[in-house]
Amino acid sequence: MCFSASASFTAGAVLSVIGVVSITKTKDPSHLLFASIPLLFGMQQIAEGFIWVTSPNPEYEQIQKLFTYVFLFFAQTLWPIWVPFSILLLTPKLSRKFSAKVLVFCGLVVGICLAFCLVNFNVSAKIVEQHIVYLQDYPKSFRIVGIILYVLATIIPPFFSKIKYMWLLGTTILISYIITAIFYDHYLLSVWCFFSSVISLSIYLIIAELGKKSAKKDLFEIED
């Protein structure tokens, strides 16, 4: 969350609750990764809350650095891998398309590359104008390719799915990314994750819908 420590911790708590509820509504083990996204969002926002709290005090520099790495791990490594793979798992094996698997591969590539950069290059976080700016000394040559692969992995997969409300998830991610890129370019990582928190509601709707379908299927099987 980009505005304050209290906002980050509050959002983290709310998202965690949504995540737990989504997980409890899951009827199929293959849906668990997707249902867990709000809970993971919650953990990420809580990590940023600790960055807010520790940044003003030099005594907590190591703690702030730790949570900076935690936040960036979620934002840059976990999401491009987790999102396309969790959506792929929602689709029955016989219906999985090659294009969806390509998007998973793109996410895997960019996630591993960003993890390598996170470990081998300097990163830091600082508060600027009520936002957190993440400074990353990554190779500039990787920036354009990295952005393209990241977008392919995190925005495109929902539009390839025929699951109800999945288009809403993709549209929400796309609009939030565009707004962030236009108005908050220097705070992209932090602010986009704030907008992405809204995505959790779409995930809950999708999981609830999948639960209804699963219940109907079980009912038909019992009647047969």
C-alpha positions in Angstrom: 0.0 0.0 0.0 1.4 3.4 -0.9 -0.1 6.0 1.4 0.7 5.1 5.0 1.7 2.4 7.4 -1.9 2.2 8.9 -3.3 1.9 5.4 -0.9 -0.9 4.5 -1.6 -2.9 7.7 -5.4 -2.4 7.4 -5.4 -3.5 3.8 -3.1 -6.4 4.7 -5.6 -7.6 7.3 -8.6 -7.2 5.1 -7.0 -8.9 2.2 -5.9 -11.8 4.4 -9.5 -12.3 5.5 -10.7 -12.3 1.9 -8.0 -14.8 1.1 -8.9 -17.1 4.0 -12.6 -16.9 3.0 -11.7 -17.6 -0.7 -9.7 -20.6 0.3 -12.5 -22.0 2.5 -14.8 -21.7 -0.5 -12.5 -23.7 -2.7 -13.9 -27.1 -3.6 -11.1 -28.3 -5.8 -7.4 -28.6 -4.7 -6.4 -27.3 -8.1 -8.1 -24.0 -7.3 -6.1 -23.4 -4.1 -3.2 -21.4 -5.7 -5.7 -19.0 -7.3 -7.8 -18.7 -4.2 -4.6 -17.9 -2.2 -3.8 -14.7 -4.2 -5.7 -12.3 -1.8 -3.9 -13.8 1.2 -0.6 -13.4 -0.5 -1.6 -9.8 -1.4 -2.3 -9.3 2.3 1.2 -10.5 3.3 2.8 -8.2 0.7 0.9 -5.2 2.0 1.9 -6.0 5.6 5.5 -6.2 4.5 5.2 -2.7 3.0 3.6 -1.6 6.2 6.8 -2.5 8.0 8.8 -0.6 5.4 6.7 2.5 6.3 7.4 2.0 10.0 11.1 1.3 9.8 12.1 3.8 7.1 12.3 7.0 9.3 14.5 5.3 11.9 18.1 4.4 11.0 18.3 1.9 13.8 15.9 -0.3 11.9 17.8 -0.2 8.7 18.3 -4.0 8.5 14.7 -4.7 9.2 13.6 -2.2 6.6 16.0 -3.8 4.1 14.6 -7.3 4.9 11.0 -6.2 4.3 12.1 -4.4 1.1 13.4 -7.7 -0.2 10.2 -9.4 0.9 8.0 -6.9 -0.9 10.0 -7.0 -4.1 10.0 -10.8 -4.1 6.2 -10.7 -4.1 6.0 -8.0 -6.7 8.6 -9.1 -9.1 9.2 -12.8 -8.7 6.1 -14.4 -7.2 3.3 -12.7 -9.1 4.6 -13.3 -12.7 5.0 -17.0 -11.9 2.0 -17.5 -9.6 -0.7 -15.7 -11.6 -0.5 -17.5 -15.0 0.2 -20.9 -13.4 -2.7 -20.6 -10.9 -5.1 -19.6 -13.8 -3.8 -22.5 -15.9 -4.6 -24.9 -13.1 -8.2 -23.7 -13.0 -8.7 -25.1 -16.5 -9.3 -28.8 -17.0 -6.2 -30.6 -18.4 -7.9 -31.5 -21.7 -8.9 -27.9 -22.3 -5.5 -26.3 -21.5 -4.2 -24.4 -24.5 -0.6 -24.1 -25.7 -0.9 -20.2 -25.5 -1.7 -20.4 -21.8 1.4 -22.6 -21.3 3.5 -20.1 -23.2 2.3 -17.3 -20.8 3.3 -19.5 -17.8 6.8 -19.9 -19.4 7.0 -16.1 -19.9 6.2 -15.6 -16.2 8.7 -18.2 -15.2 11.5 -16.6 -17.2 10.8 -13.0 -16.0 10.3 -14.2 -12.4 13.7 -16.1 -12.4 15.5 -13.2 -14.0 14.1 -10.6 -11.6 14.9 -13.0 -8.7 18.5 -13.0 -9.9 18.6 -9.2 -10.1 17.1 -8.9 -6.7 19.8 -11.1 -5.2 22.8 -9.7 -7.2 22.0 -5.9 -7.5 21.4 -3.2 -5.0 17.8 -2.4 -4.0 16.4 0.0 -1.5 13.2 1.8 -0.5 12.5 5.3 0.6 9.5 7.5 1.3 8.9 10.3 -1.2 5.8 12.5 -1.1 3.6 10.0 0.8 4.7 7.1 -1.5 7.3 4.5 -1.3 9.9 4.5 -4.1 11.8 1.3 -4.7 15.3 2.0 -6.1 16.7 -1.0 -8.1 20.1 -1.0 -9.7 19.0 -3.5 -12.4 20.6 -3.7 -15.9 18.8 -1.2 -18.2 19.1 -3.7 -21.1 16.6 -6.0 -19.3 14.0 -3.3 -18.6 12.0 -3.3 -21.8 12.1 -7.1 -22.2 11.3 -7.6 -18.5 8.3 -5.3 -18.7 6.9 -7.1 -21.8 7.3 -10.5 -20.2 5.8 -9.3 -16.9 2.8 -7.8 -18.7 2.3 -11.0 -20.7 2.4 -13.1 -17.5 0.2 -11.0 -15.2 -2.3 -9.2 -17.4 -2.9 -11.5 -20.4 -3.7 -14.9 -18.8 -7.2 -13.9 -17.5 -8.3 -13.0 -21.1 -7.4 -16.5 -22.3 -9.7 -18.1 -19.8 -13.4 -18.9 -20.4 -14.2 -19.0 -16.7 -16.9 -16.6 -15.6 -15.8 -13.3 -14.2 -12.2 -14.0 -15.3 -12.5 -11.2 -17.8 -13.3 -8.9 -14.9 -10.0 -9.8 -13.2 -8.0 -9.1 -16.4 -9.8 -5.8 -17.0 -9.2 -4.7 -13.4 -5.5 -5.5 -13.6 -5.2 -3.8 -17.0 -7.0 -0.6 -16.0 -5.1 -0.4 -12.7 -1.8 -0.8 -14.5 -2.6 1.9 -17.0 -3.7 4.4 -14.3 -0.6 3.7 -12.3 1.7 4.0 -15.3 0.2 7.3 -16.3 -0.2 9.1 -13.0 2.2 7.4 -10.6 5.1 6.3 -12.9 7.8 6.9 -10.3 5.9 4.8 -7.7 4.8 2.0 -10.0 5.5 -1.0 -7.8 3.9 0.4 -4.7 0.9 2.1 -6.2 0.0 -0.7 -8.6 0.0 -3.2 -5.8 -2.5 -0.9 -4.0 -4.8 -1.0 -7.1 -4.2 -4.7 -7.4 -5.7 -5.2 -3.9 -9.0 -4.5 -5.5 -8.4 -7.5 -7.7 -8.9 -9.7 -4.7 -12.7 -9.1 -4.8 -12.7 -10.3 -8.4 -10.9 -13.5 -7.3 -13.4 -14.0 -4.6 -16.2 -13.8 -7.1 -14.5 -16.3 -9.4 -13.9 -18.8 -6.6 -17.5 -18.4 -5.4 -18.7 -19.1 -9.0 -16.5 -22.1 -9.4 -17.8 -23.4 -6.0 -21.4 -23.1 -7.3 -20.5 -25.1 -10.4 -18.8 -27.7 -8.4 -21.8 -28.0 -6.1 -24.1 -28.4 -9.1 -21.9 -31.0 -10.6 -21.9 -33.0 -7.3 -25.6 -32.7 -7.1 -26.0 -34.2 -10.6 -23.7 -37.0 -9.8 -25.7 -37.9 -6.7 -28.9 -37.8 -8.7 -27.4 -40.1 -11.3 
